[in-house]
Amino acid sequence: MAIEICKKLNIPLVHFSFPNTRRAGLSDTPNLGFKGMLSLVESLINRVLFNDV
């Protein structure tokens, strides 16, 4: 439901949860702590600047 609303309003959406069922990835990207925060900020910046994460 959130995806459809964001598409309709043209709002970037960043999924950040564990487990993330919307994205496949075989990397060791952290989700917790300082490194997890850096990963979240990186995802947000990429989504806003490039609308492609």
Biopython code that builds the backbone (N, CA, C, O; Angstrom):
import numpy as np
from Bio.PDB.StructureBuilder import StructureBuilder

atoms = [
    (1, "MET", "N", (0.809, -1.185, 0.000)),
    (1, "MET", "CA", (0.000, 0.000, 0.000)),
    (1, "MET", "C", (0.861, 1.261, 0.000)),
    (1, "MET", "O", (0.536, 2.230, -0.687)),
    (2, "ALA", "N", (1.949, 1.258, 0.759)),
    (2, "ALA", "CA", (2.818, 2.427, 0.823)),
    (2, "ALA", "C", (3.460, 2.708, -0.534)),
    (2, "ALA", "O", (3.659, 3.865, -0.904)),
    (3, "ILE", "N", (3.779, 1.654, -1.264)),
    (3, "ILE", "CA", (4.412, 1.829, -2.572)),
    (3, "ILE", "C", (3.477, 2.558, -3.525)),
    (3, "ILE", "O", (3.900, 3.472, -4.232)),
    (4, "GLU", "N", (2.222, 2.164, -3.547)),
    (4, "GLU", "CA", (1.255, 2.811, -4.443)),
    (4, "GLU", "C", (1.044, 4.274, -4.074)),
    (4, "GLU", "O", (0.942, 5.127, -4.956)),
    (5, "ILE", "N", (0.979, 4.571, -2.782)),
    (5, "ILE", "CA", (0.793, 5.961, -2.342)),
    (5, "ILE", "C", (1.990, 6.809, -2.742)),
    (5, "ILE", "O", (1.823, 7.923, -3.239)),
    (6, "CYS", "N", (3.189, 6.297, -2.531)),
    (6, "CYS", "CA", (4.396, 7.050, -2.880)),
    (6, "CYS", "C", (4.503, 7.265, -4.382)),
    (6, "CYS", "O", (4.925, 8.334, -4.822)),
    (7, "LYS", "N", (4.132, 6.273, -5.170)),
    (7, "LYS", "CA", (4.151, 6.439, -6.625)),
    (7, "LYS", "C", (3.143, 7.491, -7.060)),
    (7, "LYS", "O", (3.433, 8.321, -7.922)),
    (8, "LYS", "N", (1.963, 7.453, -6.461)),
    (8, "LYS", "CA", (0.912, 8.408, -6.815)),
    (8, "LYS", "C", (1.317, 9.839, -6.475)),
    (8, "LYS", "O", (1.046, 10.761, -7.245)),
    (9, "LEU", "N", (1.965, 10.029, -5.322)),
    (9, "LEU", "CA", (2.370, 11.361, -4.878)),
    (9, "LEU", "C", (3.776, 11.739, -5.326)),
    (9, "LEU", "O", (4.251, 12.836, -5.032)),
    (10, "ASN", "N", (4.449, 10.824, -6.043)),
    (10, "ASN", "CA", (5.815, 11.038, -6.528)),
    (10, "ASN", "C", (6.773, 11.341, -5.372)),
    (10, "ASN", "O", (7.547, 12.297, -5.417)),
    (11, "ILE", "N", (6.698, 10.501, -4.338)),
    (11, "ILE", "CA", (7.544, 10.630, -3.159)),
    (11, "ILE", "C", (8.530, 9.468, -3.152)),
    (11, "ILE", "O", (8.112, 8.320, -3.301)),
    (12, "PRO", "N", (9.833, 9.729, -2.983)),
    (12, "PRO", "CA", (10.799, 8.637, -2.901)),
    (12, "PRO", "C", (10.534, 7.764, -1.676)),
    (12, "PRO", "O", (10.221, 8.274, -0.601)),
    (13, "LEU", "N", (10.659, 6.467, -1.840)),
    (13, "LEU", "CA", (10.436, 5.526, -0.749)),
    (13, "LEU", "C", (11.687, 4.685, -0.559)),
    (13, "LEU", "O", (12.185, 4.081, -1.509)),
    (14, "VAL", "N", (12.195, 4.646, 0.667)),
    (14, "VAL", "CA", (13.360, 3.836, 0.996)),
    (14, "VAL", "C", (12.920, 2.768, 1.981)),
    (14, "VAL", "O", (12.438, 3.078, 3.070)),
    (15, "HIS", "N", (13.088, 1.507, 1.597)),
    (15, "HIS", "CA", (12.778, 0.397, 2.496)),
    (15, "HIS", "C", (13.995, 0.158, 3.370)),
    (15, "HIS", "O", (15.091, -0.088, 2.866)),
    (16, "PHE", "N", (13.804, 0.228, 4.668)),
    (16, "PHE", "CA", (14.907, -0.037, 5.593)),
    (16, "PHE", "C", (14.354, -0.828, 6.760)),
    (16, "PHE", "O", (13.869, -0.262, 7.739)),
    (17, "SER", "N", (14.433, -2.127, 6.645)),
    (17, "SER", "CA", (13.941, -2.998, 7.706)),
    (17, "SER", "C", (14.668, -4.331, 7.623)),
    (17, "SER", "O", (15.392, -4.607, 6.667)),
    (18, "PHE", "N", (14.463, -5.133, 8.628)),
    (18, "PHE", "CA", (15.040, -6.467, 8.609)),
    (18, "PHE", "C", (13.956, -7.456, 8.974)),
    (18, "PHE", "O", (13.337, -7.276, 10.022)),
    (19, "PRO", "N", (13.686, -8.449, 8.222)),
    (19, "PRO", "CA", (14.240, -8.687, 6.890)),
    (19, "PRO", "C", (13.536, -7.842, 5.843)),
    (19, "PRO", "O", (12.342, -7.566, 5.956)),
    (20, "ASN", "N", (14.264, -7.443, 4.848)),
    (20, "ASN", "CA", (13.711, -6.657, 3.754)),
    (20, "ASN", "C", (13.257, -7.625, 2.675)),
    (20, "ASN", "O", (14.081, -8.286, 2.043)),
    (21, "THR", "N", (11.964, -7.710, 2.463)),
    (21, "THR", "CA", (11.418, -8.667, 1.506)),
    (21, "THR", "C", (11.193, -8.057, 0.134)),
    (21, "THR", "O", (10.750, -8.751, -0.781)),
    (22, "ARG", "N", (11.485, -6.782, -0.027)),
    (22, "ARG", "CA", (11.267, -6.097, -1.303)),
    (22, "ARG", "C", (12.530, -6.000, -2.149)),
    (22, "ARG", "O", (12.478, -5.531, -3.286)),
    (23, "ARG", "N", (13.650, -6.432, -1.613)),
    (23, "ARG", "CA", (14.907, -6.243, -2.326)),
    (23, "ARG", "C", (15.827, -7.432, -2.072)),
    (23, "ARG", "O", (15.978, -7.886, -0.938)),
    (24, "ALA", "N", (16.426, -7.917, -3.126)),
    (24, "ALA", "CA", (17.381, -9.015, -2.985)),
    (24, "ALA", "C", (18.786, -8.438, -2.903)),
    (24, "ALA", "O", (19.145, -7.540, -3.664)),
    (25, "GLY", "N", (19.558, -8.951, -1.991)),
    (25, "GLY", "CA", (20.928, -8.476, -1.875)),
    (25, "GLY", "C", (21.770, -9.466, -1.100)),
    (25, "GLY", "O", (21.377, -9.939, -0.033)),
    (26, "LEU", "N", (22.904, -9.766, -1.636)),
    (26, "LEU", "CA", (23.810, -10.697, -0.981)),
    (26, "LEU", "C", (25.040, -9.945, -0.499)),
    (26, "LEU", "O", (26.173, -10.310, -0.815)),
    (27, "SER", "N", (24.803, -8.904, 0.261)),
    (27, "SER", "CA", (25.916, -8.126, 0.784)),
    (27, "SER", "C", (25.851, -8.113, 2.301)),
    (27, "SER", "O", (24.859, -8.530, 2.899)),
    (28, "ASP", "N", (26.902, -7.638, 2.902)),
    (28, "ASP", "CA", (26.948, -7.571, 4.362)),
    (28, "ASP", "C", (26.668, -6.144, 4.842)),
    (28, "ASP", "O", (27.330, -5.649, 5.754)),
    (29, "THR", "N", (25.688, -5.492, 4.226)),
    (29, "THR", "CA", (25.316, -4.143, 4.621)),
    (29, "THR", "C", (24.707, -4.182, 6.018)),
    (29, "THR", "O", (23.736, -4.902, 6.252)),
    (30, "PRO", "N", (25.272, -3.410, 6.950)),
    (30, "PRO", "CA", (24.755, -3.435, 8.320)),
    (30, "PRO", "C", (23.420, -2.708, 8.448)),
    (30, "PRO", "O", (23.123, -1.797, 7.675)),
    (31, "ASN", "N", (22.621, -3.116, 9.429)),
    (31, "ASN", "CA", (21.332, -2.485, 9.690)),
    (31, "ASN", "C", (21.271, -1.827, 11.056)),
    (31, "ASN", "O", (20.340, -1.067, 11.323)),
    (32, "LEU", "N", (22.224, -2.091, 11.922)),
    (32, "LEU", "CA", (22.200, -1.578, 13.288)),
    (32, "LEU", "C", (23.454, -0.784, 13.603)),
    (32, "LEU", "O", (24.489, -0.963, 12.962)),
    (33, "GLY", "N", (23.360, 0.090, 14.588)),
    (33, "GLY", "CA", (24.510, 0.825, 15.074)),
    (33, "GLY", "C", (24.949, 1.941, 14.144)),
    (33, "GLY", "O", (24.208, 2.365, 13.257)),
    (34, "PHE", "N", (26.174, 2.409, 14.367)),
    (34, "PHE", "CA", (26.706, 3.525, 13.592)),
    (34, "PHE", "C", (26.814, 3.180, 12.112)),
    (34, "PHE", "O", (26.450, 3.989, 11.259)),
    (35, "LYS", "N", (27.308, 1.996, 11.803)),
    (35, "LYS", "CA", (27.433, 1.590, 10.399)),
    (35, "LYS", "C", (26.066, 1.424, 9.746)),
    (35, "LYS", "O", (25.913, 1.699, 8.555)),
    (36, "GLY", "N", (25.090, 0.987, 10.496)),
    (36, "GLY", "CA", (23.730, 0.892, 9.975)),
    (36, "GLY", "C", (23.156, 2.261, 9.666)),
    (36, "GLY", "O", (22.445, 2.434, 8.676)),
    (37, "MET", "N", (23.466, 3.248, 10.523)),
    (37, "MET", "CA", (23.020, 4.613, 10.293)),
    (37, "MET", "C", (23.655, 5.172, 9.024)),
    (37, "MET", "O", (22.991, 5.853, 8.243)),
    (38, "LEU", "N", (24.922, 4.888, 8.820)),
    (38, "LEU", "CA", (25.592, 5.336, 7.598)),
    (38, "LEU", "C", (24.960, 4.699, 6.364)),
    (38, "LEU", "O", (24.802, 5.355, 5.335)),
    (39, "SER", "N", (24.606, 3.441, 6.466)),
    (39, "SER", "CA", (23.944, 2.750, 5.357)),
    (39, "SER", "C", (22.592, 3.381, 5.054)),
    (39, "SER", "O", (22.238, 3.560, 3.889)),
    (40, "LEU", "N", (21.835, 3.719, 6.093)),
    (40, "LEU", "CA", (20.534, 4.365, 5.913)),
    (40, "LEU", "C", (20.686, 5.737, 5.267)),
    (40, "LEU", "O", (19.942, 6.068, 4.344)),
    (41, "VAL", "N", (21.637, 6.535, 5.736)),
    (41, "VAL", "CA", (21.865, 7.868, 5.165)),
    (41, "VAL", "C", (22.272, 7.750, 3.702)),
    (41, "VAL", "O", (21.812, 8.530, 2.867)),
    (42, "GLU", "N", (23.121, 6.793, 3.386)),
    (42, "GLU", "CA", (23.533, 6.578, 2.003)),
    (42, "GLU", "C", (22.333, 6.229, 1.120)),
    (42, "GLU", "O", (22.208, 6.746, 0.010)),
    (43, "SER", "N", (21.464, 5.364, 1.604)),
    (43, "SER", "CA", (20.267, 4.993, 0.844)),
    (43, "SER", "C", (19.347, 6.185, 0.635)),
    (43, "SER", "O", (18.808, 6.372, -0.456)),
    (44, "LEU", "N", (19.164, 6.994, 1.675)),
    (44, "LEU", "CA", (18.307, 8.178, 1.562)),
    (44, "LEU", "C", (18.857, 9.181, 0.559)),
    (44, "LEU", "O", (18.111, 9.712, -0.265)),
    (45, "ILE", "N", (20.152, 9.441, 0.624)),
    (45, "ILE", "CA", (20.771, 10.398, -0.302)),
    (45, "ILE", "C", (20.668, 9.898, -1.734)),
    (45, "ILE", "O", (20.339, 10.669, -2.636)),
    (46, "ASN", "N", (20.944, 8.619, -1.953)),
    (46, "ASN", "CA", (20.830, 8.071, -3.303)),
    (46, "ASN", "C", (19.407, 8.170, -3.827)),
    (46, "ASN", "O", (19.197, 8.494, -4.996)),
    (47, "ARG", "N", (18.427, 7.893, -2.972)),
    (47, "ARG", "CA", (17.026, 7.949, -3.398)),
    (47, "ARG", "C", (16.626, 9.377, -3.752)),
    (47, "ARG", "O", (15.949, 9.595, -4.757)),
    (48, "VAL", "N", (17.031, 10.343, -2.949)),
    (48, "VAL", "CA", (16.652, 11.737, -3.198)),
    (48, "VAL", "C", (17.381, 12.295, -4.418)),
    (48, "VAL", "O", (16.764, 12.946, -5.262)),
    (49, "LEU", "N", (18.676, 12.049, -4.518)),
    (49, "LEU", "CA", (19.452, 12.629, -5.617)),
    (49, "LEU", "C", (19.204, 11.937, -6.947)),
    (49, "LEU", "O", (19.074, 12.595, -7.979)),
    (50, "PHE", "N", (19.138, 10.627, -6.927)),
    (50, "PHE", "CA", (19.090, 9.883, -8.178)),
    (50, "PHE", "C", (17.768, 9.167, -8.403)),
    (50, "PHE", "O", (17.527, 8.640, -9.489)),
    (51, "ASN", "N", (16.908, 9.142, -7.388)),
    (51, "ASN", "CA", (15.637, 8.427, -7.445)),
    (51, "ASN", "C", (15.847, 6.997, -7.925)),
    (51, "ASN", "O", (15.025, 6.435, -8.649)),
    (52, "ASP", "N", (16.966, 6.427, -7.503)),
    (52, "ASP", "CA", (17.331, 5.075, -7.917)),
    (52, "ASP", "C", (18.199, 4.453, -6.843)),
    (52, "ASP", "O", (19.358, 4.833, -6.677)),
    (53, "VAL", "N", (17.644, 3.501, -6.116)),
    (53, "VAL", "CA", (18.429, 2.822, -5.090)),
    (53, "VAL", "C", (18.385, 1.341, -5.362)),
    (53, "VAL", "O", (18.981, 0.560, -4.621)),
]
sb = StructureBuilder()
sb.init_structure("model")
sb.init_model(0)
sb.init_chain("A")
sb.init_seg("    ")
for serial, (resi, resn, name, xyz) in enumerate(atoms, 1):
    if name == "N":
        sb.init_residue(resn, " ", resi, " ")
    sb.init_atom(name, np.array(xyz, "f"), 0.0, 1.0, " ", f" {name:<3s}", serial, name[0])
structure = sb.get_structure()
